[in-house]
Amino acid sequence: MITAVALEDLAVQRGERVLFSKLSARIVAGEAVALTGANGAGKTTLLRVVAGLTAPLTGAVAFESAQGKLSHEDARREACHLVGHQDGLKSARRAGAELAFQVRWTGGDLARAEDAAARLGLTRLLQLPVRVLSAGQRRRLALARLIASPRPLWLLDEPLSPLDADSRALFGEIMGEHLAGGGLILAAVHDPLPLPAREIRVGA
Amino acid sequence: MRLLILLLNRELALAWARGGGPLLAMGFFTAAVVMLPLSLGPEPARLARVAAGAAWVLLALASLLSLDRMFEPDFEDGALDLLILGPLPLEAVAAVKCLAQWLVTGAPLALAAPIGAIALGAKPSSAVLVAATAALGGLAFAFLGGAGAALALASRRGGLLIAVIVLPLLTPPVIFGGAAIDNFQSGLPWLTPYSLLAAYALAATALTPFAIAAACRNAAS
């Protein structure tokens, strides 16, 4: 279980351009951090760096757990959830089949997947192909994976943008429960998160 | 192991969902076998001489068809990120994806190959050998094709790049496979080209997952 994530003097590059440099921060268990910044400031790239998908130009991301330092490999395989605009849901497949795969792939089980779908009001949609879901329904399907598979670090790229008001409130509640259970949230947002969060401004 | 099977099932389902899975390669192979006598002329002796070689060229081309759908959709819709964040090493994921590609195109083509070769005039007694070589060759095609598809990720005109990367790599199995069948039909030793084909296919199976994983990581970053 991750207890803290430390960003140490990060500089991040996209293509030939340096997006930001000298970013240091520490996020501890139970804390939500809102990454803000203009379009193209590097919020998404920072999330991908923390997830271990992209290497930073300089600096490092360190994961700490109760047993000491956690390697990047272990953090990526067991501790990180990344939900972004590209959700990896296959449009030709049934929503239920996709949710079941994603949940089991990230270490959850089917019973929890069903509970998560019920919580997010997806139960009646699970028989439909992903193709026919609306943007908000699709995002709820992607978020159901977070609840159903136990990974402490949530990396969210504008998680609320396609959601309606009720779903935003519900997801705020769910994020609160995740933090109360010792989880960590790093979310790139333009609108404020529906719960108290520390703000880190990227690329300013 | 449970996760490998989970991923394999998903890949097979996806392969069926996109482009009808085996049907595309089978349809191409069948159409080409039907058209070859029309273009070469109907003399059985001439057809029989080229039957083995022609069948092998058609197998190689048929297995090229769906390569650009192996990694590109996953890369574009974010599924590749999810696979990287999963519990298995990316090398294992790559091997499973190539195996699924073989099960969906290579294995059905191996069943169709003897029918095609015999229809073109190969001896019926060679049917088992044709199927066995096509199955091995298909394994090489799937894994080497996967390497080409992964290397072409994130590039414009990826389909062209895949063909350019993969076709030279597919040449040795075409040579060995065609030679094994030709030798068998003319009573020459066929085990040598067959062994070379097997060695080539197994080496491709063992080595390409590492190249594919590296290419996928590079494309995702």
Interface residues (C-beta under 8 A of the other chain):
Chain A: R48 A51 G52 L53 T54 A55 R76 R77 E78 C80 H81 L82 G84 H85 Q86 D87 G88 L89 K90 A92 R93 A97 F101 Q102 R104 W105 T106 G107
Chain B: L3 L6 L7 R10 A13 L14 A17 R18 P73 D74 E76 D77 G78 A79 L80 D81 L82 L83 I84 L85 G86 P87 A220 S221
